[in-house]
Amino acid sequence: MAASVALGRCAQFRAGHCLRFVRNTRPRQDGDRNLDGFRRNGQGVFSVPEQELLIPGCRNSVVVHLHDLNKISVLCGAADSYKLNAVNDESEILVIGGGAIGLATALALAADGRKVRVLEARAIGSGASHGNCGTITPSHAPPLAAPGMVLQAMRWMLTPGAPLYIKPRLDPTLWRWLLRFAARCNRKDWRASALGRAAILNDSRARLADWVQRHGLQCEFVEDGVDYVFRDPQNFERNVRECEQLREFDIPSEAIDGRTYLASEPALKEGVTGVIRFPGDARLRPDRYVAELARVVRARGGVIEEDCKVEAVRSDAGGARVLTSRGERRGREVVIALGAWSPRLTRSLGFHLPVQPGKGYSITYSRPSLVPKRPLSLRDRSVCVTAWDSGFRLGSTMEFSGYDTSLNETRLGMLEQAAREYLHEPVGATVEERWYGWRPMSSDDMPAIGRVPGQRNVWLAAGHGMLGISMSAATGQLMADLITGREPAIDPAPYSPSRFA
């Protein structure tokens, strides 16, 4: 039943709503008026400005009728000749998820001239994109599923303060995921995953630099590499040997003696055995990066709906229907980019995506007076340190505890403890945020990018693990290429979701 709300002499519409202006059949009469403040996007289509829009009344109060949250009528006085209908253009491509992957996909599609609508359950960039350390790391091409990892993981589970924690519980889905992961811990599968990860990471690294320049992304992007720091001599030598394999994937590195490195990096304490520098890596401020992606999407005509939780997707020959907390949306194609939440939506489509939420933590501080010149990976402790002009962050750890929403104080304490071992100024004067996020960990440590098996109009971009920011630009472009039928820049086969069907 329609609800009527009297709003005095004005009606309010939230920013970002898109409305179609329809003229009734009766002739224009004295007292009729135009509704100012709309920005025209097309024939008879208007969108609300960035601020809330106030529509002045005519002679009496304005009455707003809401019809199933999809149709809005504005009546000035007893009768009026105007009606506003909320538009959901069925030629649009709907992107479900407003994190780095979803917005990068929306940007690539919008840049190609496609109509795009992003549906985000909360606020843009509030998920795993928000609080990570913002390193862009082709150096992370080797997958976690590696020979010897099963034994290493078992040792970590018995070691307090280890980087990996699995919360004991009866969870058949988790244990099936762990078995699939363990089956990949061999040399053949490691190499296959490393090749696929390197291809998308290298493409994304180059494409991201291009996007920053072309779209003017203000996200503190710096291209000066990442340093892997070691105090354990054996760990350093082992990683130096592994760098030989990375050269095959076009990932250069430089080994630096610890004493030589300390002479040029005053932020570090004594005791560093060696450092491996990856000059092709980079860094940015991830929350600002995501906000900038959203800005460009809107500037290119895309629509972003926040507080719009998707409950189900239905596909048919003519397109797809998306059922949301704010009504139904229809589109020609749908892209699911929900990160760790993606399996819950793909399950309703009959596709079981083997992705588990891998909980990571970070603490953000005001910037200390003495910070490392480059981002650091404290390899013996598996902790990342990143400094920007606007702040300072410690992050890492991997916790499999389901969709647990609590902050584990032990895990947060590990970050500061590791920083105190390595840095003269391990924390800033002010704690700005203590954070966790769920990384979408696939069982083969590779993203799933492509058409959902058995679905004509539904696509998937999920399972990027710890590398969502690093892989975002390449993923967005690959999704746009696949949807539009253009020749992709990289081979999409290694990332096809059909490998899990």
N, C-alpha and C positions, 0 to 999 in steps of 0.2 A: 504494500500500500504506500502511495506517495506521501511524503512528509512535507508540510508547509511550514516555513520559518519566516516570520516577519522580522526584518532587519532595519527598521526605521527608514532612513533615506538612502541606504546603500546596501549593496550585496557584495559579499566577499568570495573570492576564488583564490585558491592557493597557487603559488608560483609553480610553473611547470605543467599545469593542466592544459590540454589541447582541446579546443572547442570548435564546433562547426556552427556557423551562423546561417539560419534558415529563415527566409521571409514567408510569412503567411500569405494566403491568397488575397486577402482583402486589400483595397487600395490604401496608400499612406494617408493618414489623417492628421489634422492639427493636433499637436501634443505628442505625436510620435517623435522619437529621438534616436540618434545613433548611439551605440555603446562605445565610448572612446577608451583607449588604453590597450587595445589588443594589437598584436603584431601579426600582420598577414603572412601566412606561410604558403598559401596556394589559393585556388579558386574557392572562395567562401570558407576557408579554414584559417582560424586565428589561434594564437597561443598566448597564454597569460604572461605578462612581463615577469622579470626576476622577483620583484617585490609583490606582495599581495595586491590584488586589483580591487579597487572600490568602484562599483557601478552606481552612479547617482540615480535616485528615483525620478519618476516623472512628476505627477501632481500629488500622488499619495505615496504610501509606503511601498517598498519593493518586496514582493513575496517570491521566495525561491522554492521551487518544487524539485525535490530529488527523487528520481525514478530509478530504483534499484542501483543507485550510485553511478549509473551510466548516462542518464539523461537529466539535463538541467533546464528548467524553464524559468525565465525572468518575466514577470508580469508587472508592468507599470500601471498602477491604478486598477480600475475595474476591467480594462481590456487593453491588450497591447498586440503589436504586430510582429513581435520578435520571439524567437525560440532558440535556445543554445543547446546543442547536443554534443556530449563528449565524444570526441573522435578516437577511434582505434582503427586506423587504416589497415585493411587486411593485406595490403601489399608490403607492410612493414616486416622487418626481420626482428623478432623478439629475442633479446639476450637476457637470460635469467642469471643474475648475479652481477653485483656492482663492485667487484674487486679488480685487481690488476688484470686478470685474464679476461673477464667479461668486458671491461672498459676498453682494453686494447683491441679486442675483437670488434667492439662497436665502433671504435675510431677507424680501424682499417676498412670496415664496411661503409661507414659514412664518407670516408675519403674517396671511396670508389663510387660515390653517388647514390648509395642505397639508403632507404628509409630505415631507421633503427629506433627501437624503443628498448631501454634497459629497465628491468624490473628488479628492484633490490628490497629485500625483506626489512632491512634496517636502514642505516645511513651508508652512503657511499664510502667504501674503503674501511669499513668497521671490522672486517674479518682478519684473516691471516696477513693481508697486505699491509695492515696498519703498523704493527710493532716489530717487524723483523729488522735486521741490521742493514738492509739496503745495499748489500754488496752484489755486484753483477759479475758472476764467476763462471766463465768457461772452464776454469781450473777444477770445478766440481763435476766434470764429465764422468769420472769413474763412479759407478753406482755403489750404493751401500751393500747391495747383494753381491758380495765378493768372496772368493775362496778364503776360508778361515774365519768368516764373519760369524758363523753359528757358534763356534767355540768361544770367540771373543765376546759375543753377546751373553753367553752363559756365565762367563767370568764376571762381566759387568753386573749381571743380575744379582750376584753374590757380593758385590763390592759397594759399600756405602759411598755416596758421592760420585758414582760412575755416571757417564753421560746418558746412558740408556736405563729407563725404568719401565717395567711392565707391571701394572697393578694387578695383583692376583684376583681372579674372578672367573666364573663360569661364563664364557662368551664364545660359543661355537664359531661365530663369524670371525672373531679375532684369531682363533686357533687355526682355522682354515687358511686365513691370510698368512699366518706365520709359517705354515707348512709350504705354501706356495712360494713364499719368500726364500725359505731355506733351500728349496729345490733349485733356485736360481743361483745359489752360491757356488758356482763352478766357473772354470776359465772360459768355456765357450759362451755361456750366457752373459758372463761379465763383459766380454768383448763386444757382443752384439748390443748390449745396453749402452756401453760406453760410446760406441760409434753413433748410435742414435741420439744420445744426449749431447755429444760434442757437436753434431750437425745443427741441432736446434739452438744450442747455446751460442755457437759462433755466429750463426745468422742473426740471432736476437741481439747479440752484443753490437754488431755493426748497424743493425736496423735501429736500435735504440738511440745511438748517437745521431743518426739521421733524423729521427723523430724529434729529438730535443732541439735540433737546429731548425728543422722545417716548421714545426708547430710552436716553437718558442716555449717549450716546457720549462718552467721555473721550478726545478726540483733539486738544486744543489748537486748536479751531475758533474763528477770529476773523473777524468780518465788517467789515473796515475798508478794503477795496479793495486794488488793486495799482497801482503807479506804473511807467509806462514812461519810462525816462530816456534823453535824447539829448544827445550832444555835437556831432553833425553837424547844422548848421542846416537843410540841405536835406532830410535824412532826417526831421527833426522836422516841417517844413512839409508834407512829403508825407504823413506819418502823420496830421497834423491834418486834412488834406483827406479822408483815408479814413474818419475818424471820422464824417463826415457820413453815409456809407453805413450805418454801424453803428446810427445812431439809428433807421433804418428797421426794424432788427431788435430794437428795444427794449433797446439796450445804450447807456446814457448814458456820457458822458466829460466831462472837464474839462481844458482846456489851461492850463498854468501856466508863467509866465516862469521861466527858469532862476535868475535872481538872487533872485526872490521865493521860489522853492522852497528854495534853499540856506539862506535865512534861517531856515527852520523844520526843516531836516533836516541836523543837524551831522555825520552819518556820511559825507556825500558830500564829495569834493574839489571845488575850483573847476573851472570849465570846462564846466559843464552849460548847454546852450543852452535847453532846455525840457523839460517833463515833461507827459505825458498821464496823468491819473488816471482809473481805471475804478472808481468807487465801488461798483459791484455785484459786483465780484470778492471773493474771500475766500481764506483759507488754513487748512490743518490739517497735522497731522503724519501723513503717509500710512501709516507702519508701524503707528502706534497706531490709526488709523482702521480698517485692515483687521483688526487684532486685536480691536477692539471689535465689528465686524460679526460676526466668528466667535463672540464671546461671546454676542451676542444670538441668533444662529441656534441655538446649543446651548441657550440658556435657553428657547427656544420649541419645543424638542423635536427640532430637527434633529440629524442625525448628520454628523460630519466625520471622514473617514478620511484621514490623512496617510500619506506613503510608499506611496501606492497609485497606481501609474502605469497609465494607461489605454492599452491596446494596440490595441483595435478596438471598433467599435460595430456592432451588427447590429439592424436594425429589422424588425418583423413586425406583423401585424394586432393581436396581443394586447399589444404594448408594445415594449420594446427590451432587448437584452442588451448589457452592457458587459463586455468581457474585460479584466481588470486583472492586475497582477503579484501580486495577493493573491486571485485567483479571480474567478469570474463574479458580476456584480451585475445584477439585473433591475429594471426600473422601468416605470411607465406612460408616462413621457415622459423624454427626455434633453435636457439643455442643454449645448452645447459652448461653454465660456468659457475657452479656453486661450490667449488673447492671440496672440502671434506664432507659437505652436505650432499654432494651430487648423487651418491648411491641411493639415498632415500627417495630421490625423484626418479632415477632410472629404473628402480625396482618396480615402480608402478607401470612401467612400459615393458616389463618382462625381461629386463636386462640387469644382471647382477654384476655390478662394477666392483672389483676387489680393491677398494680404497678404504683405508683406516685413518682416523684422525690421530696424527702424531703431534702431541702437544709440545709446543716450544714456548720458552719464556724470555722476557727481556726486561731490563730496567733502563729507563731513560732519565738522564740527569741534565742539569745545566752544565755548560762546557767548562771543564777544569782549565786552569791556566797553562798546564803542560799536557799536551795530548800527542799521540803518535801521528806522524806525518801521513801515514797511509792506514787503511783498515788492517787490523791484525787478526789472524786466526791463531789462537794459542793452542797448538795442535795436541800437546800433551794433556790438555784439559778440555778440549773440544768447546772452546768459548770464543766468540767473535767480539771484537772491539771496533766500533766505528765512531769517528768524530766528524761532525759537520760544523759549519759556522754557527748553526742554530742549536746545537746540542751534542750529546754524548750518550752512547748506548752500549750496553753489554747484553749479549744474547746467546742462546743456544739451548742445549739439552733436548732429549727426545723421550717423551713419556707416552706410553700407550695406556690410557685410562678411560677410553671411550669419550663420550661427550661431557666429560666432567667439567664443571664451571668454576671450580675452586682454584685459588692460587696456592701452590705448594711452596711453603716457606723454605723447605729444605732445598728445593731446586733453585729458587731465587738466591738463597745464600751461597750456593755453589758458584754462581756467576761472580759475586763480589769477592769470594775467597780466591778464585783463580786470578782475578784482576789484581788483587793485593800481592800475589806471588810475582807478578811480572812487571807491574807499573808503579812508578813513583807516585803518581796521583791516580789511584784506581777508580775514584768516583768523583762526581761533581758536588758542589756545595748543596744543591737542592735536588731532591728526587721529584721528577716531573710525572713519571708514570711507571707503575709496576703492571706488567702485561703478560697475557698468555694468548696464544692463537693455535688453532688446529690446522696443521699442515696436512694436505691431502696426499697420503702416502699410498702409492700403488704397490702391488705385490712384486712387480718387476722393476720398480723405481724408474718408470718411464711414464710420461703423460699419455693420456688417451685423448686423441684429437681426430675427429672425423664423424661420420654419420653413425648414429646409434643403430646397432644391428636390428633388422626387422622394421625399421622406421624410415619412411620416405622423407619426412620434412623435419626431423629432429636430429640435431647435431650435439656433439659433446666436446668440451674442452676442460678437462679436469685431470687430477692425479699428478700435479707438478711437484709434489713433495716440498722440499725446502727451497725450490728454485722458481717459484711462481713469478717473482719480479724479474729474475734473470731471463726467463723464457717468455715473458709476456709479449714483447713486440713480435717475435717470430711466430708465436702461437696465434696472435691476432691476425697477422697477415696470412698465415697458412689457412686459418678458418675462412677468411674472406676469399682466398683463392679457390678453396674447395666448393664453397657455396655458389660462387659466381661462375664456376667452370673454367677459371683461368689456369694456365700452367703454373704450378706452385714453384716457389724458389728452392724448396728442399723436398726431398722424397717423402711423401706422407706415409708410406707403408709401415715404417717402424712404430708409428704412433696410433695406428688404426684400432679403434675399440673392438673390432671383430676378433682380435687375438684373444679376448676374454670370453667370447661367445661359446 
